[in-house]
Amino acid sequence: MNKRTITLILLIVLFSCKQGNKSIDKEALNSVKTTEKNKKSINNTDKSMYSKYEYNFKGKRLIVQNSLPKGGIRYVDHKGNEYIYAVFWTRIINETDNSIELKINFPLDSYEIPALPGKYYKTLIPSDTMTIQKIPLFNYGLANLKTFFDKNINKPSSLKRTIQPKESTAFYVVTFRLIGGDKYGVLRTELSLKGQNLYYKIRDKEILCGSIEIK
């Protein structure tokens, strides 16, 4: 076999490998993009949960659970601005065979809620890890909030975690609004997935807040 023939064979093999990798990547992306299901009804026995979403990746589930609020407590910043805040948690359960890289970024900006013109909410992600055992506790077990707020209320907020196969992670989200004006009604929030993008919904305001990457 001459040198030219060997070179040709190597090029064919290399091209075939690249094509194979491209098709695998496309399959993975499509699996995430096209499998969002309708919101599942929540069992009344779990009084802390507001919504649950299920996503299918190669026949295995990725589950997102969102809580009801706790709190309704007031916080006054160093400028004398008075806020009322609520504590929520979100849990992501990875039942797939792949690790998942979770990235969430909330900017410093406040969000105007369409259902409440002129009313603005802002969000923070404490670094504490939420666990199911904390559900019955006050503020879902989130403590030392005044110190955390004093240091972070005027900063953007972010979270980055890796969720291993067959494992889960849960985290807190705190929402604020300035006190004043009319009553605002019951606050509901939830995290959901569209393709590989994560969206956080505050009442009827949906915010692009991050992404997941399936390894």
DRENKEKOL-212367 format. One record per atom (N, C-alpha, C): z, y, x. Coordinates in steps of 0.001 Angstrom, whole numbers, padded with zeros to 6 digits, always signed. Layout:
BEGIN
ZYX
...
***
This chain:
BEGIN
+000000-001194+000865
+000000+000000+000000
+000000+001241+000899
-000969+002141+000690
-001064+003293+001576
-000126+004425+001142
-000014+005425+002003
+000927+006516+001778
+000608+007309+000514
-000686+007503+000243
-001091+008275-000942
-000691+007559-002221
-000839+006232-002256
-000484+005450-003443
+001017+005525-003698
+001818+005412-002608
+003281+005486-002754
+003702+006846-003309
+003095+007902-002802
+003416+009262-003282
+003104+009416-004760
+001966+008859-005220
+001558+008938-006616
+002558+008213-007506
+003005+007033-007063
+003972+006248-007854
+005286+007028-007996
+005757+007642-006896
+006994+008413-006945
+006898+009590-007909
+005765+010255-007934
+005565+011387-008856
+005609+010931-010304
+004997+009775-010582
+004990+009246-011958
+006412+008917-012409
+007206+008279-011530
+008586+007927-011860
+009420+009182-012111
+009279+010187-011227
+010019+011437-011373
+009685+012132-012677
+008420+012196-013044
+007993+012818-014293
+008588+012101-015499
+008586+010744-015445
+009127+009951-016549
+010611+010221-016734
+011377+010343-015638
+012806+010624-015732
+013067+011975-016378
+012288+012987-015977
+012460+014319-016562
+012180+014315-018046
+011140+013617-018463
+010809+013547-019881
+011933+012882-020659
+012503+011816-020082
+013595+011122-020750
+014803+012014-020943
+015179+012778-019931
+016315+013679-020036
+016085+014749-021092
+014865+015263-021178
+014555+016300-022155
+014756+015779-023580
+014319+014555-023859
+014441+014007-025205
+015897+013757-025574
+016743+013364-024592
+018158+013154-024862
+018831+014474-025215
+018520+015526-024446
+019112+016829-024719
+018725+017336-026102
+017486+017165-026482
+017012+017617-027786
+017707+016857-028896
+017890+015544-028708
+018557+014738-029721
+019998+015204-029929
+020691+015483-028818
+022075+015933-028925
+022172+017257-029658
+021308+018205-029338
+021323+019517-029966
+021046+019417-031458
+020048+018640-031832
+019721+018488-033240
+020845+017827-034016
+021540+016882-033380
+022641+016208-034037
+023727+017201-034437
+023997+018172-033578
+025011+019166-033884
+024503+020164-034918
+023255+020553-034808
+022721+021606-035659
+022608+021222-037127
+022311+019982-037410
+021848+019650-038753
+022835+018858-039591
+024085+018743-039166
+024965+017826-039880
+026166+018490-040532
+026174+019787-040697
+027300+020431-041369
+027348+019978-042818
+028532+019556-043256
+028729+019108-044632
+029412+020205-045437
+029443+020034-046754
+030163+020977-047587
+031653+020883-047309
+032359+021953-047586
+033797+021964-047390
+034433+020839-048197
+035343+020112-047574
+036016+019014-048236
+037214+019536-049028
+037483+018925-050175
+038677+019287-050921
+039899+018799-050156
+040964+019549-050212
+042157+019244-049447
+043183+018559-050335
+043766+017505-049824
+044805+016783-050543
+045996+017700-050793
+046482+017751-052016
+047569+018651-052355
+048873+018330-051640
+048965+017126-051035
+050183+016772-050330
+050338+017567-049034
+049240+018097-048501
+049325+018920-047297
+049261+020386-047705
+050412+020968-047886
+050488+022321-048421
+050099+023389-047407
+049971+023016-046136
+049684+024028-045122
+048197+024215-044880
+047343+023303-045357
+045931+023332-045018
+045096+024029-046090
+044177+024863-045628
+043278+025577-046539
+041917+024913-046649
+041314+024529-045521
+039980+023935-045576
+039803+022920-044462
+038801+022068-044654
+038480+021025-043675
+036968+020837-043654
+036392+020864-042457
+034961+020629-042292
+034757+019402-041408
+033699+018647-041717
+033350+017492-040899
+031915+017626-040407
+031708+017301-039134
+030387+017369-038510
+030104+016020-037855
+028832+015634-037861
+028438+014327-037339
+027667+014499-036036
+028108+013817-034989
+027389+013807-033719
+027178+012359-033300
+025923+011892-033382
+025566+010523-033021
+026434+009506-033760
+026661+009761-035035
+027405+008825-035865
+028909+008968-035775
+029419+009871-034948
+030860+010082-034804
+031222+011478-035304
+032470+011636-035765
+032851+012878-036420
+033545+013873-035487
+033273+015149-035766
+034027+016271-035221
+034622+016989-036434
+035935+017106-036485
+036629+017623-037666
+037304+018950-037333
+037150+019925-038231
+037796+021233-038081
+038709+021456-039282
+039998+021639-039029
+040979+021893-040085
+041519+023307-039932
+041655+024008-041066
+042151+025389-041069
+043347+025523-041998
+044328+026309-041580
+045578+026398-042325
+045609+027563-043305
+046598+027517-044166
+046994+028671-044967
+047840+029602-044090
+048050+030845-044524
+048826+031777-043690
+050326+031593-043819
+051027+031985-042769
+052465+032208-042816
+052726+033575-042202
+053766+034215-042656
+054085+035514-042064
+054219+036590-043118
+053283+037569-043099
+053442+038728-043953
+054533+039646-043426
+054714+039631-042108
+055789+040387-041471
+055211+041636-040811
+056045+042647-040659
+055572+043917-040121
+055814+044012-038613
+054890+044726-037966
+055003+044998-036533
+054632+046460-036311
+055418+047155-035475
+055164+048560-035150
+054824+048651-033668
+053641+049220-033356
+053250+049321-031948
+053905+050540-031292
+053640+050745-030005
+054321+051811-029248
+053911+053208-029694
+052803+053299-030465
+052371+054595-030989
+052946+054875-032384
+053684+053916-032930
+054253+054090-034256
+053369+053576-035370
+052206+052972-035034
+051346+052382-036060
+052002+051126-036615
+052000+051018-037932
+052677+049894-038585
+051648+048909-039136
+051785+047652-038739
+050873+046601-039150
+051629+045531-039935
+050870+044805-040720
+051383+043569-041286
+050510+042447-040740
+051123+041328-040368
+050362+040258-039728
+050627+038915-040399
+049695+037998-040214
+049824+036628-040716
+049409+035662-039618
+050073+034512-039574
+049814+033495-038566
+049048+032340-039201
+047980+031919-038534
+047168+030775-038971
+047047+029791-037812
+046644+028569-038115
+046268+027635-037056
+044964+026922-037423
+044263+026509-036392
+043057+025684-036543
+043203+024474-035636
+042837+023317-036151
+042887+022076-035367
+041487+021474-035305
+041052+021086-034106
+039757+020438-033918
+040003+019026-033404
+039483+018053-034135
+039667+016635-033803
+038339+016084-033312
+038330+015570-032108
+037118+015038-031488
+037107+013513-031595
+036397+012986-032562
+036286+011540-032720
+035037+010981-032042
+034314+011829-031313
+033083+011386-030646
+033424+010709-029314
+032393+010228-028645
+032559+009592-027331
+032317+010568-026186
+032205+011863-026509
+031905+012884-025510
+033019+013918-025456
+033279+014478-024279
+034213+015598-024197
+033539+016859-024733
+034334+017783-025244
+033833+019007-025863
+034477+020214-025192
+033650+021161-024789
+034126+022411-024211
+034169+023465-025316
+035361+023962-025615
+035573+024937-026675
+035776+026315-026066
+034989+027302-026525
+035116+028674-026040
+035165+029616-027244
+036222+030430-027300
+036366+031415-028376
+036677+032763-027754
+036003+033804-028252
+036224+035167-027775
+036248+036113-028960
+037397+036753-029171
+037505+037813-030170
+037510+039150-029448
+036600+040051-029788
+036587+041356-029122
+037755+042223-029553
+037920+043339-028883
+038992+044273-029206
+038779+044932-030560
+037524+045078-030983
+037192+045806-032206
+037857+045192-033432
+038154+046048-034399
+038605+045586-035702
+037396+045283-036580
+037626+044519-037656
+036534+044110-038540
+036761+044683-039927
+035744+045393-040430
+035826+045867-041807
+035483+044714-042743
+036296+044534-043765
+036109+043445-044716
+035274+043951-045888
+034092+043351-046165
+033236+043849-047249
+033946+043951-048594
+034833+043001-048885
+035544+043030-050167
+036588+044136-050219
+036913+044714-049063
+037919+045769-048984
+037367+046928-048157
+036435+047702-048689
+035810+048788-047907
+036849+049739-047327
+036667+050042-046042
+037592+050938-045377
+038845+050271-044835
+038980+048949-045055
+040136+048205-044558
+039696+047336-043385
+040495+047341-042323
+040100+046687-041072
+041150+045668-040626
+040654+044560-040138
+041506+043516-039579
+041153+043321-038106
+042145+042904-037332
+041898+042499-035952
+042583+041158-035711
+042152+040455-034667
+042640+039100-034429
+043104+038929-032982
+044111+038085-032817
+044599+037708-031505
+044798+036201-031449
+044630+035618-030264
+044869+034186-030065
+046005+034033-029064
+047206+033710-029519
+048290+033426-028569
+047955+032196-027731
+048501+032132-026523
+048192+031026-025626
+048939+029746-025982
+049958+029852-026845
+050744+028674-027231
+049858+027606-027871
+050212+026352-027646
+049498+025242-028288
+050210+024864-029575
+049489+024866-030661
+050026+024448-031952
+050053+022922-032004
+051101+022366-032610
+051166+020929-032848
+051505+020682-034317
+051152+019523-034801
+051403+019188-036199
+052892+019215-036517
+053734+018890-035542
+055180+018872-035757
+055733+020263-036091
+054980+021317-035742
+055450+022685-035965
+055114+023216-037365
+054353+022451-038143
+053893+022949-039446
+055041+023434-040335
+056176+022732-040437
+057233+023207-041361
+057971+024441-040860
+057812+024819-039596
+058609+025884-039006
+058139+027276-039435
+059036+028246-039292
+058699+029642-039557
+057579+030073-038627
+056537+030715-039191
+055350+031127-038431
+054719+029960-037670
+054844+028773-038229
+054324+027551-037597
+054862+027375-036174
+056082+027859-035936
+056713+027669-034641
+056321+028682-033587
+055526+029673-033939
+055101+030695-032984
+056220+031720-032814
+056751+031833-031590
+057914+032677-031337
+057577+033804-030365
+058538+034708-030189
+058424+035843-029256
+057174+036683-029529
+056900+036907-030803
+055664+037584-031169
+055666+039068-030810
+056792+039735-030946
+056797+041173-030639
+056396+041426-029185
+056942+040646-028272
+056582+040795-026859
+055100+040529-026643
+054591+039488-027294
+053165+039167-027179
+052300+040286-027740
+052673+040816-028906
+051898+041903-029512
+051916+043156-028639
+053082+043510-028120
+053190+044703-027281
+052222+044646-026102
+052022+043450-025543
+051177+043291-024362
+049696+043122-024693
+049389+042657-025923
+048019+042213-026187
+047309+042860-027370
+047994+043685-028150
+047360+044181-029372
+046137+045050-029079
+046067+045649-027915
+044914+046483-027568
+044021+045827-026514
+043987+044493-026522
+043153+043744-025594
+042277+042747-026361
+041104+042404-025821
+040333+041313-026420
+041091+040002-026236
+040749+039010-027047
+041476+037754-027036
+040507+036592-026884
+040886+035593-026083
+039971+034481-025836
+040736+033166-025682
+039977+032081-025780
+040532+030734-025639
+039457+029832-025062
+039850+028992-024110
+038932+028005-023553
+039694+026703-023351
+039219+025634-023985
+039868+024337-023856
+038819+023229-023830
+039172+022132-023168
+038352+020928-023187
+039048+019896-024061
+038310+019347-025024
+038854+018319-025914
+038236+016986-025515
+039056+016086-025025
+038559+014795-024568
+038209+013903-025758
+037370+012875-025542
+037028+011953-026643
+038284+011344-027266
+038276+011245-028605
+039371+010652-029374
+040669+011455-029281
+040566+012736-028911
+041739+013597-028849
+041530+014828-029727
+042562+015659-029838
+042467+016871-030656
+043203+018011-029965
+042923+019219-030424
+043670+020389-029973
+043851+021322-031161
+044935+022077-031141
+045192+023048-032208
+045660+024349-031567
+045294+025456-032185
+045644+026767-031633
+045946+027725-032772
+046640+028811-032409
+047015+029837-033375
+045994+030965-033388
+045854+031598-034544
+045157+032876-034673
+046055+033787-035504
+046285+035001-035018
+047079+035985-035753
+046171+037111-036201
+046218+037454-037475
+045422+038571-037999
+046340+039741-038339
+045836+040954-038086
+046582+042187-038342
+045793+043090-039282
+046526+043914-040006
+045906+045057-040671
+046925+046181-040722
+046436+047412-040666
+047312+048562-040810
+047876+048613-042220
+049137+048961-042332
+049768+049075-043642
+049371+050402-044270
+049104+050346-045571
+048757+051564-046288
+047696+051291-047331
+047638+052126-048348
+046618+051966-049382
+047027+050943-050422
+046012+050449-051130
+046251+049514-052221
+046623+048136-051694
+047063+047281-052603
+047314+045893-052258
+046010+045208-051862
+046094+044295-050914
+044892+043684-050353
+044629+042281-050881
+045556+041720-051644
+045331+040382-052166
+045680+039307-051145
+045349+038079-051481
+045683+036928-050643
+044670+036790-049513
+045174+036623-048289
+044299+036505-047127
+044023+035038-046821
+042743+034726-046604
+042329+033392-046199
+041386+033521-045006
+041538+032617-044037
+040651+032601-042875
+040258+031163-042574
+039152+030996-041833
+038761+029646-041416
+037713+029709-040310
+037751+028679-039461
+036766+028490-038397
+035766+027433-038852
+034475+027669-038596
+033453+026679-038924
+032378+026690-037853
+031506+025700-037925
+030496+025472-036896
+029109+025536-037513
+028214+026299-036872
+026808+026343-037268
+025973+026100-036020
+025367+024930-035940
+024745+024532-034694
+025849+024354-033667
+025755+025037-032538
+026817+024990-031546
+027627+026292-031519
+027378+027173-032491
+028091+028437-032579
+029288+028329-033509
+030381+028970-033118
+031592+029002-033925
+031702+030340-034647
+032090+030272-035914
+032264+031470-036734
+033671+031472-037316
+034286+032654-037304
+035602+032805-037919
+035452+033728-039122
+035945+033268-040248
+035789+034009-041498
+037130+034576-041933
+037176+035896-042145
+038341+036580-042678
+037964+037099-044055
+038558+036520-045090
+038115+036777-046457
+036605+036564-046546
+035813+037616-046805
+034362+037429-046899
+033621+037963-045677
+034333+038217-044582
+033719+038694-043349
+033625+037538-042355
+032376+037195-041934
+032159+036099-041003
+031815+036662-039628
+032519+036190-038594
+032402+036737-037249
+031951+035644-036287
+030878+035897-035557
+030487+034990-034481
+031519+035123-033366
+032223+034030-033054
+033371+034167-032153
+033343+033213-030967
+032336+032345-030847
+032338+031434-029717
+031359+030302-029884
+031608+029223-029139
+030678+028101-029147
+031377+026829-028703
+030729+025694-028954
+031162+024432-028363
+030014+023862-027550
+030376+023136-026513
+029380+022440-025710
+029811+020983-025612
+028927+020093-026044
+029218+018664-025977
+028700+018127-024658
+029616+017584-023859
+029256+017133-022508
+028503+015807-022547
***
